[in-house]
Amino acid sequence: MCLATTTNRAIAILLVFAVLGGSCHSGGNGQGQGKPSLSDERSAAAPRTADGPASFAPLVRRAAPAVVSIAVVQASPGQQNPLLRDPFFRRFFEAPGEAAQARLASGSGVIVDGRRGLVLTNHHVVSNARAIAVTLPDGRGFQAERLGSDEASDIALLRLRAANLPELALGDSDAAEVGDKVLAIGNPFGLGQTVTSGIVSALGRGLSQEGYESYIQTDAPINPGNSGGPLIGMDGTVIGINTALYGPGANIGIGFAVPAATARFVMDQILRHGAVRRGRIGITFHSPAAGASPRAGARIASVEANSAADRAGLRVGDIVVAAAGRPTPTASEVRNMVGRTEIGARLPLRVQRGSQSFEAPVVIEAR
């Protein structure tokens, strides 16, 4: 009873602060009552001069209503400890209230389907959430349902019980180029909706040797609380979902976003299956040596016998230089392309073997 009462109070406080915070956000001019879509207005995203956009204000006016603030009630460390969830154990060690203390956290998100109320954010924003409150810039607040979450890509999909909401379309992140101008919109440090600008600094960044990472790197300031917010291209579409920053905990000019193509794949998988189903092709890659100059491709270290890659004729030492027509300068880029391809689908790989270059269609297998 104590736990339930504490939880309900935490949720009530969360919703009050979420709504009050939303009323202070920019864009609270009633535009959110409609459903502005950028798909028909991309050519008029911002007035231009010979040197580029004269102002980002028109683009921000169209984009901001679809960027939401997310507040969550998360389980305390005690609630995640199976021993401290036992009331007898807590009384025995004189810790009756430890497991009842909920934590509040915040982040950002973007409405990508206003008709169905679908919101994309980060997995780490809503993981272990007992309640999720979403506030629009116009002050409206909703309790969100988590449809699914994918830790490997750090993408989560929420649903709001509302219709005719503002939305931002997912764009073509594969068409992004280094040097493209971008905007980042989010709720840094819980201050309220904030807009920053910068450029695409690099593509295909992987922060680890495993997983499905092929981040867009940007110098648009991204700080704690921006997680889950959109990285927006100059055509007014979402090219990435902001997910991480590099450094001690505040922006130093290096931020990362999950490409829209990956976010779209995860969303589709969750809507179809309730979870993300990824396949494999049965190869591993050499890790680049520290300080070595980058190679134009990913060199295969091993090929599993009777795997999809083996049946396609791939060998140790082959270099994968492209997948589905997209250059793959790193192993993380190849893994990302495999990870966002439907099981059973054919993924054409461009392979370099000595002086020969050839295409090897590989069928994605279930794990």
C-alpha positions in Angstrom: 0.0 0.0 0.0 2.9 2.3 0.9 4.5 1.6 -2.5 1.3 2.2 -4.4 0.6 5.5 -2.6 4.1 6.7 -3.2 4.0 5.8 -6.8 0.7 7.5 -7.4 2.0 10.7 -5.7 5.1 10.6 -7.8 3.1 10.2 -11.0 0.8 13.1 -10.0 3.7 15.4 -9.3 5.4 14.3 -12.6 2.3 15.2 -14.6 1.8 18.6 -12.9 5.5 19.6 -13.6 5.4 18.2 -17.1 2.3 20.3 -18.0 3.6 23.4 -16.2 7.0 23.0 -18.0 5.2 22.5 -21.4 3.4 25.8 -21.0 6.7 27.6 -20.8 8.1 26.0 -23.9 8.4 27.9 -27.2 5.7 27.3 -29.8 2.8 27.5 -27.3 0.7 29.5 -29.7 -1.9 27.0 -30.5 -0.3 25.6 -33.6 -0.2 22.2 -32.0 -4.0 22.0 -32.1 -3.7 21.2 -35.8 -1.5 18.8 -37.6 1.2 20.7 -39.5 3.2 18.3 -41.7 6.5 19.2 -43.2 6.3 16.8 -46.1 4.4 19.3 -48.3 6.4 22.4 -47.2 10.1 21.3 -47.6 10.8 23.6 -50.4 9.8 26.5 -48.2 11.7 25.4 -45.1 13.6 28.7 -44.7 14.2 31.8 -46.8 17.5 31.7 -48.5 20.2 34.1 -49.5 23.2 33.3 -51.8 25.0 32.0 -48.7 22.2 29.8 -47.4 19.3 30.3 -45.1 18.8 33.8 -43.9 17.0 32.5 -40.8 16.1 29.2 -39.3 12.9 30.7 -37.8 10.4 29.5 -40.4 11.8 25.9 -40.1 11.7 26.1 -36.3 8.1 27.3 -36.4 7.1 24.3 -38.5 9.2 21.7 -36.6 8.9 22.8 -32.9 5.2 21.8 -32.4 6.1 18.1 -33.0 9.0 18.0 -30.5 7.9 16.9 -27.1 9.2 16.8 -23.6 9.2 13.4 -21.8 9.2 12.9 -18.1 9.4 9.5 -16.5 9.0 7.9 -13.1 11.8 5.3 -12.9 12.2 2.4 -10.5 14.7 3.2 -7.7 17.7 0.9 -7.3 15.9 -0.8 -4.5 13.0 -1.7 -6.6 15.3 -3.2 -9.2 17.0 -5.3 -6.5 14.9 -8.6 -6.0 15.9 -8.7 -2.3 14.8 -5.2 -1.5 11.4 -5.9 -3.3 10.7 -8.3 -0.4 8.9 -6.4 2.4 10.2 -8.9 5.0 13.8 -8.4 3.9 13.5 -4.6 3.9 12.1 -4.7 7.5 14.8 -7.1 8.6 17.5 -4.7 7.5 15.5 -1.7 8.6 15.1 -0.2 5.1 11.3 0.0 4.9 11.1 3.0 2.6 14.1 2.4 0.3 12.2 0.5 -2.4 9.3 2.9 -2.4 11.4 5.9 -3.5 10.8 6.6 -7.2 13.2 8.6 -9.4 12.2 11.3 -11.9 14.1 11.7 -15.2 13.5 13.7 -18.4 14.3 13.7 -22.1 12.8 14.6 -25.4 11.0 12.9 -28.3 9.4 13.7 -31.7 6.0 12.9 -33.0 6.5 11.1 -36.3 2.9 10.0 -37.0 0.3 12.5 -35.7 -2.7 10.4 -36.8 -1.7 7.4 -34.7 0.1 9.4 -32.0 3.5 7.7 -32.5 6.5 9.2 -30.8 10.1 8.2 -31.2 12.6 8.7 -28.4 15.6 6.9 -26.9 15.5 3.6 -25.2 17.6 4.9 -22.3 15.1 7.7 -21.7 12.2 5.4 -21.0 13.9 2.2 -19.8 12.7 1.0 -16.4 9.9 3.6 -16.6 6.8 3.0 -14.4 5.1 6.0 -15.9 5.8 8.2 -18.9 4.4 11.7 -19.3 4.6 13.5 -22.6 4.1 17.2 -22.9 3.6 19.1 -26.2 4.9 22.7 -26.7 1.2 23.9 -26.6 0.9 22.6 -23.0 -1.1 19.5 -23.6 0.0 16.5 -21.6 -0.5 12.8 -22.1 0.3 9.6 -20.4 2.2 7.6 -23.0 2.1 3.9 -23.7 5.5 2.2 -24.5 4.9 0.0 -27.6 8.4 -1.3 -27.7 12.0 -0.4 -27.0 15.3 -1.6 -28.6 18.4 -1.3 -26.5 20.8 -2.2 -29.3 19.9 0.9 -31.3 18.7 3.0 -28.3 15.4 3.7 -30.0 11.9 3.4 -28.3 8.4 3.9 -29.7 5.6 5.5 -27.6 2.0 6.0 -28.4 -0.2 8.9 -27.2 -4.0 8.4 -27.0 -4.7 11.3 -29.2 -5.1 12.1 -32.9 -4.5 15.0 -35.3 -1.2 15.8 -33.6 1.6 17.8 -35.2 4.2 15.6 -36.8 7.6 15.6 -38.3 8.4 13.2 -41.2 11.3 10.8 -41.1 13.8 11.8 -43.8 16.4 10.1 -45.9 19.4 9.8 -43.6 21.3 7.8 -46.2 21.4 11.0 -48.3 23.0 13.1 -45.5 26.5 14.4 -46.3 29.3 15.8 -44.1 28.8 19.6 -44.1 25.0 19.6 -44.3 23.4 22.1 -41.9 21.2 20.7 -39.2 19.0 21.7 -36.3 18.7 19.9 -32.9 15.6 20.5 -30.8 15.0 19.2 -27.4 14.7 19.8 -23.6 18.3 20.2 -22.3 18.6 20.0 -18.5 14.8 20.3 -18.2 15.0 24.0 -19.2 12.3 23.7 -21.8 12.3 23.5 -25.6 15.6 24.7 -27.0 16.9 24.9 -30.6 20.6 24.6 -31.6 22.2 24.5 -35.0 25.3 23.0 -36.6 26.5 20.8 -39.3 26.9 17.0 -40.0 30.5 16.5 -38.8 30.9 12.8 -39.7 28.9 9.8 -40.8 29.0 6.1 -39.8 30.5 6.7 -36.4 30.6 3.6 -34.1 31.4 4.0 -30.4 32.0 0.3 -29.9 33.2 -2.7 -31.9 29.9 -4.5 -31.5 26.2 -3.6 -31.8 24.4 -1.7 -34.5 26.0 1.8 -34.4 26.4 4.0 -37.4 25.8 7.4 -35.8 25.5 10.8 -37.4 28.0 13.0 -35.7 27.1 16.7 -35.3 28.5 19.8 -33.7 25.0 21.1 -33.0 25.0 21.4 -29.2 23.4 18.4 -27.6 23.2 18.2 -23.8 21.6 15.9 -21.2 17.8 16.1 -21.8 18.2 16.4 -25.6 18.2 12.6 -25.8 15.4 11.4 -28.0 14.9 14.7 -29.8 15.2 15.1 -33.5 18.2 16.1 -35.6 16.5 18.0 -38.5 17.8 18.6 -42.0 17.2 21.8 -44.0 14.4 20.1 -45.9 12.5 19.9 -42.6 12.6 16.2 -42.1 14.1 14.2 -39.2 17.5 12.7 -40.3 18.4 11.4 -36.8 17.3 10.9 -33.2 19.8 12.5 -30.8 21.2 9.9 -28.5 24.6 10.6 -27.0 27.3 13.2 -26.5 31.0 12.7 -26.2 32.7 14.0 -23.2 32.2 14.5 -19.4 28.5 15.1 -19.5 28.0 18.4 -21.3 28.4 19.5 -24.9 31.9 19.9 -26.2 30.9 20.0 -29.9 30.6 16.3 -30.5 27.1 14.7 -30.4 25.6 11.7 -32.0 22.3 10.8 -33.5 20.8 7.5 -34.6 20.1 7.7 -38.4 16.5 8.0 -39.4 16.8 4.9 -41.5 17.6 2.9 -38.4 14.8 4.5 -36.4 12.3 3.8 -39.2 13.4 0.1 -39.2 13.0 -0.2 -35.4 9.6 1.5 -35.5 8.3 -0.8 -38.3 9.6 -3.9 -36.5 7.9 -2.9 -33.2 4.6 -2.1 -35.0 4.7 -5.4 -36.9 6.2 -7.8 -34.3 6.2 -6.0 -30.9 10.0 -6.2 -30.8 12.9 -5.9 -33.2 13.9 -9.1 -35.0 17.5 -8.8 -36.4 19.2 -11.3 -38.6 22.8 -12.3 -39.3 25.0 -13.4 -42.2 27.8 -15.2 -40.4 30.9 -13.1 -40.7 33.2 -11.1 -38.3 35.5 -8.3 -39.2 39.1 -7.3 -38.3 39.3 -4.6 -35.7 41.3 -1.6 -37.1 44.7 -1.3 -35.5 45.2 1.7 -33.2 46.6 4.6 -35.2 46.2 2.8 -38.5 45.0 4.9 -41.5 41.3 4.1 -42.3 40.6 1.7 -45.1 37.8 2.1 -47.6 35.9 -1.0 -46.4 35.5 -3.7 -43.8 37.9 -6.6 -44.0 36.4 -10.0 -43.2 38.1 -11.9 -40.3 36.0 -15.1 -40.4 33.2 -16.7 -42.3 31.0 -19.2 -40.5 30.6 -22.5 -42.3 27.2 -23.0 -44.0 26.2 -19.4 -43.2 24.5 -17.0 -45.6 27.9 -15.4 -46.2 29.5 -18.8 -46.9 26.8 -19.7 -49.4 27.2 -16.3 -51.1 30.9 -17.1 -51.6 32.5 -14.7 -49.2 36.0 -15.5 -47.9 38.4 -14.4 -45.2 40.3 -11.4 -46.4 37.5 -10.1 -48.6 36.7 -6.4 -48.1 33.1 -5.3 -48.0 33.0 -1.8 -49.6 29.3 -1.3 -50.0 25.9 -2.7 -49.0 22.7 -2.1 -51.0 24.6 0.5 -52.9 25.7 2.4 -49.8 29.4 2.7 -49.1 30.5 0.8 -46.0 33.9 2.3 -44.9 33.8 0.5 -41.5 32.6 -2.7 -40.0 30.0 -0.9 -37.9 28.5 0.4 -41.1 28.2 -3.2 -42.4 26.7 -4.4 -39.2 24.2 -1.6 -39.2 23.1 -2.4 -42.8 22.7 -6.1 -41.8 20.9 -5.1 -38.6 18.3 -2.9 -40.4 17.5 -5.4 -43.2 14.5 -7.7 -42.8 15.1 -11.4 -42.2 14.7 -13.3 -45.4 15.5 -10.2 -47.5 18.5 -10.1 -49.9 21.3 -7.7 -49.1 23.7 -7.0 -52.1 27.2 -6.6 -50.9 30.0 -5.0 -53.1 33.2 -7.0 -52.3 36.8 -6.3 -53.2 39.0 -9.4 -53.5 42.5 -8.5 -54.5 42.2 -6.7 -57.8 38.7 -8.1 -58.4 35.4 -6.4 -57.5 32.1 -8.2 -57.5 28.6 -8.2 -56.0 27.6 -10.9 -53.6 23.8 -11.0 -52.7 23.5 -12.3 -49.2 20.1 -13.5 -47.7 19.7 -12.3 -44.1 19.2 -15.3 -41.8 17.4 -15.5 -38.4 19.5 -15.7 -35.3 
